[in-house]
Amino acid sequence: MTAFNKPEQADHIIVSVSGGKDSAALMQYAVDTYPADKLICVHAVIDIDWKETIDVVRAQCDHFGLPLVEVQAVDKKGNKKGFIDQLKAPRIDRKTGDTKEYMVPDMANRWCTSILKTGPIDKYARALRGNVLVLIGERAEESSQRAKLEAWRPDIKNTLKDGSRNIVKFSPILEYKEREVWDIINSNGIPTHPCYSWGVSRASCAICIFSSPKEIAIAAERAPEIVKDYINAEESLSTTFRYKAATKTRPEMRISLIDILNGEGVDVSKIMEG
C-alpha cells in the first residue's frame, strides 16, 4: 500500500465545503490549481446549521461552476443522524460495554465533527477508486491544534491495502491568514454567508462549543428553533453546554445554554414559547 504524494497524481479531488469563508477560499484555490473535471464539492448537512448555509454552499458552487454532492450522517439502518438526536442518544462504551450518554462536545471530545462532518465525507470518498485527494479548508491561525497539522496527510484508515483506493487529505490554505481569505473572497466576488454580517466569526453550526456568548445570543435571534431544541435536549443530560468535571483543585463547572443567554439579556421564555 503506497499513498500518492503529489496532487497531480489524484484521479478524484473532493473539495470539502461548508459555506464559510475558509471554504470559499479553498474553492478558489481548487479551481485555480486543478483541472475542473476532477473537482467535486461535498457538503455535510447538519441539523444545527444555519438555515441559510445550504443556499450559500449552492451559490458558491454555482459561482465556480462546480458540481455539489450533499451528504449526511446515517445510522446502521440508514436513518439520518443529527446533532440533537445524537446528543440525546445512548452509546455503548467499547471497553466496558456499559451504556453511556454522549457528552456535550468539548476541545478534547469533538464527536460532532467526526460523526456528523468528516464521517459522511469520508464515506463518500470511500466509494471512489484510484487516488482520491480530499481538500480541507483548515487554517493554522484558527487554533493551536490546527497549527500542529501537516498540510499533506495520507489517510491510512480509509485507504485500501490492495492499492485500489488511496486517500490523502490536504489542507492547502493552512498558512493563510484571515485577511488573505477575505481578500480572496472580495477580489473574486465569491458569495458569502450572511452570518458574518450578523456578527458571527465562524459560519459553522448555529451554536457551537467555539461560539462566544454574543454569538449564542445571535443564534437565539436568528435560529431560535435550534436553540430551543438544544435547551430541551440539555435538560436530559448530565453535562451542560459549558462543562468541566471537578478536579482536586477545582470544583465542577456547569454553565447551561440558558445561563449564557440570560447573561446576554435574552428572554429565553420567548424562545421556548415559539
N, C-alpha and C positions, 0 to 999 in steps of 0.2 A: 504494500500500500504506500503510494507516494503522492503527497499533495502537490498540486502545481504551485509554482512560485512566482508567476508573472501574470498580471491582469489580462494580457493579450492571449493567454492560453485558455481563457474561460469560454465555454460553449454557451452558458447562460449567465446573465447578470441580473440579479434581483436587487432592486432599489427599495429598501425598507423605508416607507413613507408614513408620516404621522399627521401632516398638516401644519407642523410647527416651522419655525424659522430655520432651524438647522437642517430639517428635512428638505426645505426649499433650496438651500444652498447645496445640499448633497445632490439634488436632482440636476441643478445647473452643472455641477462638476461632472455628473454622469454623461449628460448629453454633449458636453464639451470634450469628453475624453474617450468615449467608447462608441462603437457602431450602434446606431439606433435599433437595428433589427435584433440585437442581443439583449436589449433592455426591457425589463418588465417591472412595474411598480407593484408592490404588495403592501397592503394596509391591514393591520389587525384591528377589527372593530371591537370596541369595549363599551359596555353598558353605561359607564360613568364618564364617557367622553362628553365634551360639549356637543350639543345637538348640531352646531354649525360645522363641526370638524369634518364630517364626511363630504359635505359640499365643498369645503376648502380643498380637501385632497383631490376630489374630482376636477375642480377648477385648475389646480396646479398641473395635474396630468394632461388636461386639455391644452394648457398653455404650452407644454413641452411636446405635445403630440405623442405621449407615451401611453401604452396600454396599462390598465389597472386591474388588479385582482384583489377583491376584498375577502379576507379570511376571518374566522372567529373560532375561539377555543370551543371544543365539544367534549362531552364525556364519553365513556365507553359505549353508550347506547346511541350516540350521535346527537344528543340534546345539547343545545348551545349553553355555554358556561359564561356567566357574567360575574363581575366583581362582588356585587351584593349577595348573590346566591352562594358564591364560593366562600365568602366571609362567614356565612351562617352554616355552611355545610360541615359535617363531621369529617375528620380524616383519620386514617389508621397509621399509628406510629410503626414504621417498618422494623424497628429494632425490638419493640416490646409487644406489638400487636394491640396496644391499648387504643381506644377511641379518644381522640382529642379534637379540639376546635382549631380552626385557622386563626392565628393571632393577627391582629392588625399589622400590616406590613411596617417594617422599620428599615433602617440602613443595613442591618445585618440579615434581614429576612424579607427580601423583596419578592415574595412569591407572586405578587401581582404581575410583575414584569415577565418572569419565567413562564408562568402558566398562561397568561392572557395576551401577552405581546409577542415575545420571541418564540414561544411554543408553537403557535399557529403558523408563523412564518417559517420556522424550521421544518414543520410538517410539509409545507408547500415545497420547500427546497428538496426534501427527501423524495418527492415524487418525480424529480428530474433525474436524468442520467448524464454522464460526462462531467466536465469541470464546471462547477457551479460557484460563482462569486456572489456573495451577499454583501452589498454596500450598506453601511450603517452610519447615521449622522451623529456620532458621538464626538464631543469636544472635550479636550483635557481641561479647559478653563472651567467647566461646569462642576467638577468635583475632584477630590483627591483620589478617589478610586479610578475615575476615568483617566486621570493624569498618569496612572501607572500602566495603562493599557499599551500593548503593542498594536500598531496600526494593522499589521498583517497577521491573521491568526488562523491557521489551519484548524478546521472543525473536525477533529478526530472522531468525536462521538457520533456524528451523523454521516461520516464517510464510510463507504463500504470497503471491506478488506480486499475484495476481488478487483478493486480499481474501477468498477463500472460507474461509481459516483464519488467524486472528490469535491468536498465543500470547503471553501475558505471564506472567512469573514474579514472584511476590510473596512477600516474607518479612515477614509481619505481626508476628511476635514478635521482630523483630531487636533491639529495645531492651529486651526483658525480661531481668531478672536471674535467676540460678538460684533464688534464694529465692522469687521470684514464681512461677516454674514449679512448684516443689514445693507452694506454697500453692494453686495452681490444681488440681493433682492431688489433694491431700489434701482440699480442701474439696468436690470433686466426686466423690470416690470412684472415680477412674479407675484401672483395673488397671495395674500397673507391672511392669517387667522384674525378675526375681529377681536379676539380676547386680548390682544396686545394693546388695543386702543382702550380697553376697559381698565387696564392697569395690572394685567396678569403677566408675569415674566416668562412662564413656560406654558406652551399650548399642549400640555399632556392631558391627564384626566381633569375633570372639573374640580374635584377635590383630590388632593394627593398628599402623601407624607411630607413632600417638599413645599407644600403651599404655606404661605405666611398667613397669619390671622386676617390681614386685609384681603388677601386673595380668597380666603374661605368666605368672607363676607360678600365678596363679589359673586362667588358661586351661589350663595344664598339668594342673591338678587336675580342672577341670570339663569340659574339651573336649580330652582327651588325643589323640583321633584326629585332630583338626585340627592340633594341634601336631606330631604325628608326620608327617603329610603335608607340613607346611611344612618340617620339618627335612630330610626326604628330598628335597624339591624344591631346597632351598638348596644341597645338595651338588653340584648340577649347574650352579650359577650362578657368574658371575664376581664378583657382588656379594653382600653379606651383609645381614642384617636391619637392622643399623645400618652404614651405609657412607658414606664421604666420600672422593672421589678426592684424590690428592696434589696439592698446590699448591707454589708456590715457597717458601712459608713453613711448610708443614705436611705431614707425611708422610701416606700413605694410612691411613685408619681402617677397620678391618674388625672388626665385632663380630657374631658369629653368634647365632642363637637359642639354641644350646647354651651359648654363653658367658654369655648373660644368665641362663639357667636355672641353670647351675652357680653363678653369683653369688648366686642366691636360695636355694641349698641344695636344689634339686630333683634327684632321682635320675632323670636322663634315660634311663638304661638300662631302667628300668621302663616308661617311655613307649614306647620303641622295641620292647620285647618284647610290649607289649599288643596 
